[in-house]
């Protein structure tokens, strides 16, 4: 939790907590006594642990839960801005980059179905677009159902163990798709992939939160979701080559696609066992005896994260959630507005994205040109995603920046619904769809926002899963919006998308108003307490997470 002047609505405003140019020697525990200052030090008020009672309270919490980094917790540790900058760069190369590689492995197997159907997979298996919809829905429902169980397993085993296991398991299923024989095997592999891939994203977000502050996390998540578009570009180029293998050993091109891309994911999964340390203080191992960080760097990584959000140490990283904590997280209604955004915000662009290759084929483009024509939308998507997330960080604003996504998609959906040249003018239709799919993607902002407003590890674990479940629930509904009897222009479907787009804009605005109101409500109660009562509250309250009176919601 971030302790800050209570006139601020957003606890993100504090970030750096000290400076020091000297590197200490000795064990990490020696850092507990260090307290040095130089001219460029940051004001003490930005470090919540400089309040002795606050520091002792959290020290007690960390000891009780056996927090794995508790031995380097040091309220008086200071570091320079240059040290922090260099350390963040190292984190980006070691942690964020590999997270992107793993997400590449997920997206390769999650997104190659669209490329496979461009190679007449449906006809080869005796299926139609409705079967395609059913298979997509089976995948999404399985993915949704696996989200929370996967998060609970990850919290108990540790994401550094569970994520590589997930990747290896689903890669075998992905490879097996090269042997599909019809509807039954198609539906079965879709379901297994959904169950095994479900929870991967919130699991990975939880792992990233061990290394980054709440202000830094959305930017890293924007790099993370940029991988989605990069994967789209890479796999489109790969598909252009692999689908040319049709006829080799009597196989269709899409079978080679599933076989080779599934093997790529298997390699990434195996490598991930060696590339994911459990925490910043656990990077040294038999295959990495020197570790990633010096003792001082370990202390800085841990203390900067704890000063941003002390609750990140209120559970051990291999500590399972109890049924009580799970229930408390589930009924945290203050996070429900974010789940509502997840349910609606990504629906308008989902059917056009899912049907992109089928639409391009119906417009008369060849199999190979179809896969190449999907690339421009991914390129623009990367630029707009990073720009939107950066703007959110610069302005320290979430809802009024993230709303740019539905505002962008609205005129595109309107054109698809009412423009008379849809399908008849194939390049005009292509231009509208590319513009739609180039939207500034707000997912990174929302995931970071959800993590920030959870305010403890237990709730953060569950809320990440629930948010992603709401997104998948929206995708399940979205998969039935474009129907076979409505093609090729999908008037009925686009009318539905237009209505959902407008609802999404309204929910963003209502979420902003809700969190402003909740902060004022808490502020009023908190200010009615005397200073002694406030100190006593912080010391004795049993409330956790966003329920605490001294916590303010980000919005």
C-alpha positions as CSV (number, residue, x, y, z in Angstrom):
1,X,0.0,0.0,0.0
2,X,1.2,3.5,-0.7
3,X,1.1,6.0,2.1
4,X,0.9,9.5,0.8
5,X,-0.6,12.9,1.5
6,X,-4.3,12.1,1.6
7,X,-5.2,15.1,-0.6
8,X,-3.9,13.1,-3.5
9,X,-6.4,10.8,-5.4
10,X,-3.6,8.6,-6.8
11,X,-1.0,6.9,-4.7
12,X,1.2,6.5,-7.8
13,X,2.6,10.0,-7.4
14,X,5.5,8.8,-5.2
15,X,8.1,6.7,-6.9
16,X,11.8,7.1,-5.9
17,X,12.9,6.9,-2.3
18,X,16.5,7.8,-1.9
19,X,19.9,8.0,-3.4
20,X,23.4,6.7,-2.8
21,X,26.5,6.3,-4.8
22,X,28.4,4.0,-2.6
23,X,28.2,0.2,-2.9
24,X,28.2,-1.6,0.4
25,X,30.1,-4.8,1.2
26,X,29.1,-7.7,3.2
27,X,25.9,-9.8,3.3
28,X,22.4,-8.5,2.4
29,X,21.5,-8.3,6.1
30,X,24.3,-5.7,6.5
31,X,22.2,-3.3,4.5
32,X,19.7,-3.1,7.3
33,X,22.0,-0.7,9.1
34,X,22.9,1.5,6.2
35,X,21.7,5.1,6.1
36,X,23.8,7.4,4.0
37,X,22.9,10.6,2.2
38,X,24.2,12.8,-0.6
39,X,23.0,15.9,-2.3
40,X,20.6,14.4,-4.8
41,X,18.7,12.3,-2.2
42,X,14.9,12.3,-2.6
43,X,12.8,13.8,0.3
44,X,12.1,11.4,3.1
45,X,8.4,11.8,2.9
46,X,8.4,9.7,-0.2
47,X,9.5,6.6,1.8
48,X,6.6,5.3,3.9
49,X,9.0,3.2,6.0
50,X,10.7,6.3,7.5
51,X,7.8,6.4,9.8
52,X,9.1,4.0,12.6
53,X,5.7,2.5,13.4
54,X,4.9,1.9,9.8
55,X,8.3,0.2,9.2
56,X,7.9,-2.0,12.3
57,X,4.4,-3.0,11.3
58,X,5.5,-4.1,7.9
59,X,8.6,-5.8,9.2
60,X,6.4,-7.9,11.4
61,X,4.1,-8.7,8.5
62,X,7.1,-9.8,6.4
63,X,8.5,-12.0,9.2
64,X,5.1,-13.6,9.9
65,X,4.5,-14.7,6.3
66,X,8.2,-15.7,5.8
67,X,8.5,-13.3,2.8
68,X,11.4,-14.5,0.8
69,X,13.0,-11.1,0.5
70,X,12.6,-10.0,4.1
71,X,16.3,-10.2,4.9
72,X,17.0,-7.2,2.6
73,X,14.2,-5.0,3.7
74,X,15.8,-1.8,4.8
75,X,13.8,1.4,5.6
76,X,16.9,3.5,5.5
77,X,18.5,2.2,2.3
78,X,19.3,4.9,-0.3
79,X,20.4,4.8,-3.9
80,X,21.1,7.2,-6.7
81,X,18.9,7.9,-9.7
82,X,21.7,6.6,-11.9
83,X,21.8,3.3,-10.0
84,X,18.1,2.9,-10.3
85,X,18.1,3.7,-14.1
86,X,20.9,1.1,-14.7
87,X,19.1,-1.5,-12.6
88,X,15.8,-1.0,-14.4
89,X,17.6,-1.5,-17.7
90,X,19.0,-4.7,-16.3
91,X,15.5,-5.8,-15.2
92,X,14.2,-5.1,-18.7
93,X,16.8,-7.2,-20.3
94,X,16.6,-10.1,-17.8
95,X,13.0,-10.1,-16.8
96,X,10.8,-8.2,-19.2
97,X,12.5,-9.5,-22.3
98,X,12.0,-13.1,-21.4
99,X,8.4,-12.4,-20.4
100,X,7.9,-11.2,-24.0
101,X,9.6,-14.3,-25.4
102,X,7.2,-16.5,-23.3
103,X,4.2,-14.4,-24.5
104,X,5.4,-15.0,-28.1
105,X,5.2,-18.7,-27.3
106,X,1.7,-18.3,-26.1
107,X,0.5,-16.2,-29.0
108,X,2.1,-18.5,-31.7
109,X,-0.2,-21.4,-30.6
110,X,-3.1,-19.2,-29.7
111,X,-3.2,-17.2,-32.9
112,X,-2.2,-19.6,-35.7
113,X,-5.7,-21.0,-36.2
114,X,-6.5,-17.9,-38.3
115,X,-3.6,-18.6,-40.6
116,X,-4.5,-22.3,-40.8
117,X,-8.0,-21.6,-42.0
118,X,-6.6,-19.3,-44.7
119,X,-5.1,-22.6,-46.1
120,X,-8.6,-24.2,-46.5
121,X,-8.3,-26.1,-43.2
122,X,-12.1,-26.0,-42.8
123,X,-12.7,-27.6,-46.1
124,X,-10.0,-30.2,-45.6
125,X,-11.7,-31.3,-42.3
126,X,-15.2,-31.1,-43.6
127,X,-16.2,-28.1,-41.4
128,X,-17.8,-24.7,-41.9
129,X,-17.6,-21.3,-40.3
130,X,-20.1,-22.2,-37.6
131,X,-17.8,-25.1,-36.6
132,X,-15.0,-22.6,-36.5
133,X,-17.1,-20.4,-34.2
134,X,-17.8,-23.4,-31.9
135,X,-14.2,-24.3,-31.7
136,X,-13.2,-20.8,-30.9
137,X,-15.9,-20.6,-28.2
138,X,-14.7,-24.0,-26.7
139,X,-11.2,-22.6,-26.5
140,X,-12.3,-19.4,-24.8
141,X,-14.6,-21.1,-22.3
142,X,-11.9,-23.6,-21.4
143,X,-9.4,-20.7,-21.1
144,X,-11.8,-18.8,-18.9
145,X,-12.5,-21.7,-16.6
146,X,-8.8,-22.4,-16.1
147,X,-7.9,-18.8,-15.2
148,X,-8.6,-18.8,-11.5
149,X,-7.5,-22.4,-10.8
150,X,-4.3,-21.7,-12.7
151,X,-3.6,-18.6,-10.6
152,X,-4.2,-20.6,-7.4
153,X,-1.7,-23.3,-8.5
154,X,0.8,-20.6,-9.5
155,X,0.5,-18.9,-6.1
156,X,1.2,-22.3,-4.4
157,X,4.0,-23.6,-6.6
158,X,5.4,-20.2,-7.7
159,X,5.0,-18.8,-11.2
160,X,8.6,-19.6,-12.0
161,X,7.7,-23.3,-11.8
162,X,4.1,-23.3,-13.0
163,X,4.5,-21.2,-16.2
164,X,7.2,-23.4,-17.8
165,X,5.1,-26.5,-17.0
166,X,2.1,-24.9,-18.7
167,X,4.1,-24.1,-21.8
168,X,5.6,-27.5,-22.2
169,X,2.2,-29.2,-21.7
170,X,0.2,-27.0,-24.2
171,X,3.0,-27.2,-26.7
172,X,2.4,-31.0,-27.0
173,X,-1.3,-30.3,-27.6
174,X,-0.4,-27.7,-30.2
175,X,1.9,-30.1,-32.0
176,X,-0.8,-32.8,-32.0
177,X,-3.0,-30.5,-34.1
178,X,-1.0,-31.6,-37.2
179,X,-3.0,-34.9,-36.9
180,X,-6.5,-33.4,-36.8
181,X,-9.1,-35.6,-38.6
182,X,-12.4,-33.7,-38.2
183,X,-14.8,-31.8,-35.8
184,X,-14.2,-34.1,-32.8
185,X,-10.4,-33.8,-32.7
186,X,-10.6,-30.1,-33.5
187,X,-12.9,-29.4,-30.6
188,X,-10.8,-31.6,-28.3
189,X,-7.6,-29.9,-29.0
190,X,-9.3,-26.4,-28.7
191,X,-10.5,-27.4,-25.3
192,X,-7.1,-28.8,-24.1
193,X,-5.3,-25.7,-25.4
194,X,-7.7,-23.4,-23.5
195,X,-7.4,-25.3,-20.2
196,X,-3.6,-25.4,-20.4
197,X,-3.1,-21.8,-21.6
198,X,-5.7,-20.3,-19.2
199,X,-4.1,-18.4,-16.4
200,X,-0.8,-17.9,-18.2
201,X,-1.2,-14.2,-18.6
202,X,-2.1,-13.3,-15.0
203,X,0.5,-15.8,-13.8
204,X,3.1,-13.9,-15.8
205,X,1.8,-10.5,-14.6
206,X,2.2,-11.7,-11.0
207,X,5.8,-12.7,-11.7
208,X,6.5,-9.3,-13.3
209,X,5.0,-7.5,-10.2
210,X,7.8,-9.0,-8.1
211,X,10.4,-6.8,-10.0
212,X,8.6,-3.6,-11.0
213,X,6.8,-0.8,-9.3
214,X,3.1,-0.1,-10.0
215,X,4.1,2.9,-12.1
216,X,6.5,0.9,-14.2
217,X,4.4,-2.2,-14.7
218,X,1.9,-0.8,-17.3
219,X,4.8,0.2,-19.6
220,X,6.4,-3.3,-19.3
221,X,3.0,-4.8,-20.0
222,X,2.7,-2.6,-23.1
223,X,6.0,-4.2,-24.3
224,X,4.4,-7.5,-23.3
225,X,1.3,-7.0,-25.4
226,X,3.4,-5.5,-28.2
227,X,4.7,-9.0,-28.5
228,X,1.2,-10.0,-29.6
229,X,1.5,-7.8,-32.7
230,X,5.1,-8.7,-33.2
231,X,4.1,-12.4,-33.1
232,X,1.3,-11.6,-35.6
233,X,3.9,-10.2,-38.0
234,X,6.4,-13.0,-37.5
235,X,3.9,-15.8,-37.8
236,X,2.3,-14.2,-40.8
237,X,5.7,-14.3,-42.6
238,X,6.2,-17.9,-41.3
239,X,2.8,-18.9,-42.5
240,X,3.6,-17.5,-45.9
241,X,6.5,-19.9,-46.1
242,X,5.0,-22.9,-44.2
243,X,1.8,-23.0,-46.1
244,X,3.8,-23.5,-49.2
245,X,4.7,-26.9,-47.9
246,X,1.2,-28.2,-48.9
247,X,1.8,-31.5,-50.6
248,X,5.1,-32.4,-48.9
249,X,4.8,-36.0,-47.6
250,X,1.1,-35.7,-48.6
251,X,0.4,-33.1,-45.8
252,X,-1.6,-29.9,-46.1
253,X,0.3,-26.7,-45.4
254,X,-1.7,-26.0,-42.2
255,X,-0.5,-29.3,-40.7
256,X,3.2,-28.3,-41.1
257,X,2.2,-24.9,-39.6
258,X,0.9,-26.5,-36.4
259,X,3.8,-29.0,-36.1
260,X,6.6,-26.5,-36.5
261,X,5.1,-23.6,-34.5
262,X,4.2,-26.0,-31.7
263,X,7.8,-27.2,-31.5
264,X,8.9,-23.5,-31.2
265,X,6.7,-23.1,-28.1
266,X,8.1,-26.4,-26.7
267,X,11.7,-25.0,-26.9
268,X,10.6,-21.7,-25.2
269,X,8.8,-23.7,-22.5
270,X,11.9,-25.8,-21.7
271,X,14.2,-22.8,-21.7
272,X,11.8,-21.0,-19.3
273,X,12.7,-23.5,-16.5
274,X,16.1,-21.9,-16.6
275,X,15.1,-18.2,-17.2
276,X,12.6,-17.5,-14.5
277,X,14.0,-16.9,-11.0
278,X,11.5,-17.0,-8.1
279,X,12.4,-13.5,-6.9
280,X,15.1,-10.9,-7.1
281,X,17.1,-12.6,-4.2
282,X,16.8,-16.0,-5.8
283,X,18.7,-15.6,-9.1
284,X,21.7,-17.7,-8.0
285,X,21.5,-21.4,-8.8
286,X,23.6,-24.3,-10.0
287,X,23.4,-23.2,-13.6
288,X,23.7,-19.5,-12.8
289,X,26.2,-19.4,-9.9
290,X,26.9,-15.7,-10.2
291,X,23.2,-14.7,-10.3
292,X,21.8,-11.7,-12.0
293,X,22.3,-9.0,-9.3
294,X,24.9,-7.9,-6.8
295,X,23.8,-7.9,-3.1
296,X,23.2,-4.2,-3.3
297,X,21.2,-4.5,-6.5
298,X,19.0,-7.2,-4.8
299,X,18.3,-4.8,-2.0
300,X,17.4,-1.9,-4.3
301,X,15.1,-4.1,-6.4
302,X,13.3,-5.3,-3.3
303,X,13.1,-2.0,-1.4
304,X,12.0,0.1,-4.3
305,X,9.1,-2.3,-5.0
306,X,8.1,-2.4,-1.3
307,X,8.2,1.3,-0.9
308,X,5.9,1.7,-3.9
309,X,3.6,-1.0,-2.5
310,X,4.4,-2.5,1.0
311,X,1.7,-5.2,0.5
312,X,3.8,-6.9,-2.2
313,X,5.6,-8.6,0.7
314,X,2.6,-9.8,2.7
315,X,2.7,-13.3,1.3
316,X,5.5,-15.8,0.5
317,X,5.9,-16.4,-3.3
318,X,5.1,-20.1,-2.8
319,X,2.3,-19.5,-0.3
320,X,-1.1,-20.8,-1.3
321,X,-4.2,-18.7,-0.9
322,X,-6.5,-19.8,1.9
323,X,-10.2,-20.2,1.2
324,X,-10.9,-17.1,3.4
325,X,-8.4,-14.9,1.5
326,X,-9.8,-16.2,-1.8
327,X,-13.4,-15.3,-0.7
328,X,-12.3,-11.8,0.5
329,X,-10.7,-11.2,-2.9
330,X,-13.7,-12.4,-4.8
331,X,-16.1,-10.1,-3.0
332,X,-14.0,-7.0,-3.3
333,X,-16.6,-5.0,-5.2
334,X,-14.3,-2.0,-5.7
335,X,-12.6,-3.9,-8.4
336,X,-15.8,-4.9,-10.2
337,X,-15.9,-1.7,-12.4
338,X,-12.5,-2.9,-13.9
339,X,-14.0,-6.4,-14.6
340,X,-17.0,-4.6,-16.3
341,X,-14.5,-2.8,-18.6
342,X,-12.9,-6.1,-19.4
343,X,-16.2,-7.7,-20.3
344,X,-17.1,-5.0,-22.9
345,X,-14.0,-3.1,-24.0
346,X,-12.5,-5.7,-26.3
347,X,-15.7,-7.0,-27.9
348,X,-16.0,-4.5,-30.8
349,X,-12.7,-5.4,-32.4
350,X,-12.9,-9.1,-31.7
351,X,-15.1,-10.5,-34.5
352,X,-13.3,-8.4,-37.3
353,X,-9.9,-9.7,-35.9
354,X,-11.1,-13.3,-35.6
355,X,-12.6,-13.2,-39.1
356,X,-9.8,-11.2,-40.7
357,X,-8.2,-14.0,-42.8
358,X,-11.6,-15.4,-43.8
359,X,-12.8,-11.9,-44.8
360,X,-9.7,-11.2,-46.9
361,X,-10.1,-14.6,-48.7
362,X,-13.8,-13.7,-49.4
363,X,-12.6,-10.4,-50.8
364,X,-10.7,-12.3,-53.4
365,X,-7.1,-12.2,-52.0
366,X,-5.0,-15.3,-52.3
367,X,-3.9,-17.5,-49.3
368,X,-0.4,-16.0,-49.3
369,X,-1.4,-12.4,-49.9
370,X,-4.0,-12.7,-47.1
371,X,-1.4,-13.6,-44.5
372,X,0.8,-10.7,-45.7
373,X,-2.1,-8.2,-45.6
374,X,-2.6,-8.9,-41.9
375,X,0.8,-7.3,-41.1
376,X,0.1,-3.6,-41.4
377,X,-2.6,-3.7,-38.7
378,X,-0.1,-5.3,-36.3
379,X,2.6,-2.7,-37.1
380,X,0.2,0.2,-36.3
381,X,-1.1,-1.6,-33.3
382,X,2.4,-1.8,-31.8
383,X,2.9,2.0,-32.2
384,X,-0.5,2.9,-30.8
385,X,-0.3,0.5,-27.8
386,X,3.1,1.9,-26.6
387,X,2.0,5.5,-27.2
388,X,-1.3,5.1,-25.3
389,X,0.5,3.4,-22.3
390,X,3.2,6.1,-22.3
391,X,0.6,8.9,-22.3
392,X,-1.1,7.2,-19.4
393,X,2.1,7.2,-17.5
394,X,3.0,10.8,-18.4
395,X,-0.4,12.1,-17.4
396,X,-0.8,9.7,-14.5
397,X,-4.3,9.1,-15.8
398,X,-5.9,5.8,-16.6
399,X,-9.6,5.9,-17.4
400,X,-9.6,9.1,-19.6
401,X,-6.6,7.8,-21.5
402,X,-7.8,4.2,-21.9
403,X,-11.1,5.4,-23.2
404,X,-9.3,6.3,-26.4
405,X,-9.7,2.7,-27.5
406,X,-13.5,2.6,-27.8
407,X,-13.4,6.2,-29.2
408,X,-11.1,4.9,-31.9
409,X,-13.1,1.8,-32.8
410,X,-16.5,3.6,-32.8
411,X,-16.3,5.3,-36.3
412,X,-14.8,2.1,-37.8
413,X,-17.7,0.0,-36.6
414,X,-20.1,2.7,-37.7
415,X,-18.5,2.5,-41.2
416,X,-18.7,-1.3,-41.3
417,X,-22.4,-1.1,-40.4
418,X,-23.6,1.7,-42.6
419,X,-21.1,2.1,-45.5
420,X,-22.6,0.7,-48.7
421,X,-19.2,-0.3,-50.2
422,X,-18.5,-3.0,-47.6
423,X,-17.2,-6.1,-49.4
424,X,-18.0,-4.6,-52.8
425,X,-15.0,-2.3,-52.5
426,X,-12.4,-4.7,-51.3
427,X,-9.6,-2.1,-50.7
428,X,-12.0,0.2,-49.0
429,X,-13.2,-2.6,-46.8
430,X,-9.6,-3.6,-46.1
431,X,-8.7,0.0,-45.1
432,X,-11.6,0.2,-42.6
433,X,-10.6,-3.1,-41.0
434,X,-6.9,-2.3,-40.8
435,X,-7.8,1.1,-39.2
436,X,-10.1,-0.7,-36.7
437,X,-7.5,-3.3,-35.7
438,X,-4.8,-0.6,-35.4
439,X,-6.6,0.8,-32.3
440,X,-4.7,2.0,-29.2
441,X,-4.9,-1.2,-27.1
442,X,-5.7,-0.3,-23.4
443,X,-5.1,-3.8,-22.0
444,X,-1.7,-3.0,-20.5
445,X,-3.2,0.0,-18.7
446,X,-6.1,-2.1,-17.3
447,X,-4.0,-4.9,-16.1
448,X,-1.7,-2.5,-14.3
449,X,-4.7,-0.6,-12.9
450,X,-6.2,-3.8,-11.6
451,X,-2.9,-4.7,-9.9
452,X,-2.6,-1.3,-8.3
453,X,-6.1,-1.2,-6.9
454,X,-5.8,-4.7,-5.5
455,X,-3.3,-3.5,-2.9
456,X,-2.2,-6.9,-1.7
457,X,-0.7,-10.1,-3.1
458,X,-3.7,-12.3,-2.4
459,X,-6.2,-10.0,-4.0
460,X,-3.8,-9.2,-6.8
461,X,-3.5,-12.9,-7.6
462,X,-7.3,-13.4,-7.8
463,X,-8.1,-10.0,-9.4
464,X,-5.7,-10.7,-12.3
465,X,-7.5,-13.9,-13.0
466,X,-11.0,-12.4,-12.6
467,X,-10.2,-9.5,-14.9
468,X,-8.8,-11.8,-17.5
469,X,-11.9,-14.1,-17.1
470,X,-14.1,-11.1,-17.8
471,X,-12.1,-10.4,-21.0
472,X,-12.5,-14.0,-22.1
473,X,-16.2,-14.0,-21.3
474,X,-16.6,-11.0,-23.6
475,X,-14.6,-12.9,-26.2
476,X,-16.9,-15.9,-25.9
477,X,-19.9,-13.7,-26.6
478,X,-18.0,-11.9,-29.4
479,X,-17.4,-15.2,-31.2
480,X,-21.1,-15.6,-31.9
481,X,-21.7,-12.0,-33.2
482,X,-20.7,-12.8,-36.8
483,X,-22.9,-15.7,-37.9
484,X,-23.0,-17.6,-41.2
485,X,-26.5,-16.4,-42.1
486,X,-25.4,-12.8,-41.7
487,X,-22.4,-12.8,-44.0
488,X,-20.7,-11.3,-46.0
489,X,-21.5,-7.8,-44.7
490,X,-22.6,-8.8,-41.2
491,X,-25.2,-6.0,-40.8
492,X,-26.8,-7.5,-37.8
493,X,-23.4,-8.3,-36.2
494,X,-22.0,-4.9,-36.7
495,X,-25.2,-3.3,-35.2
496,X,-24.5,-5.3,-32.1
497,X,-20.9,-4.3,-32.1
498,X,-21.9,-0.6,-32.4
499,X,-24.1,-0.9,-29.3
500,X,-21.4,-2.6,-27.3
501,X,-18.9,0.0,-28.3
502,X,-21.2,2.8,-26.9
503,X,-21.7,0.8,-23.7
504,X,-17.9,0.5,-23.3
505,X,-17.4,4.3,-23.5
506,X,-20.1,4.8,-20.8
507,X,-18.5,2.2,-18.5
508,X,-15.1,3.9,-18.7
509,X,-16.7,7.2,-17.7
510,X,-18.7,5.6,-14.9
511,X,-15.6,3.9,-13.6
512,X,-13.7,7.2,-13.4
513,X,-16.6,8.8,-11.4
514,X,-16.9,5.8,-9.1
515,X,-13.3,5.8,-8.0
516,X,-13.3,9.6,-7.5
517,X,-16.4,9.2,-5.3
518,X,-14.9,6.3,-3.3
519,X,-11.7,8.3,-2.6
520,X,-13.7,11.2,-1.4
521,X,-15.7,8.9,0.8
522,X,-12.6,7.4,2.4
523,X,-11.0,10.8,2.7
524,X,-14.0,12.1,4.7
525,X,-13.9,9.2,7.1
526,X,-10.1,9.3,7.5
527,X,-10.0,13.0,8.2
528,X,-12.6,12.6,10.9
529,X,-10.0,10.6,12.9
530,X,-7.5,12.3,15.1
531,X,-3.8,11.8,14.4
532,X,-3.5,9.4,17.3
533,X,-6.5,7.4,15.9
534,X,-4.9,7.3,12.5
535,X,-1.7,5.9,13.9
536,X,-3.7,3.3,16.0
537,X,-5.7,2.3,12.9
538,X,-2.6,1.6,10.8
539,X,-1.2,-0.4,13.7
540,X,-4.2,-2.5,14.6
541,X,-6.6,-2.8,11.7
542,X,-7.3,-6.3,10.3
543,X,-8.6,-4.9,7.0
544,X,-6.4,-5.7,4.0
545,X,-6.1,-4.4,0.4
546,X,-8.3,-1.7,-0.9
547,X,-10.6,-2.0,2.1
548,X,-8.2,0.0,4.3
549,X,-9.2,3.5,5.0
550,X,-5.7,4.8,4.2
551,X,-5.7,3.4,0.7
552,X,-6.7,5.6,-2.3
553,X,-7.8,4.1,-5.6
554,X,-5.9,4.9,-8.8
555,X,-8.1,6.1,-11.7
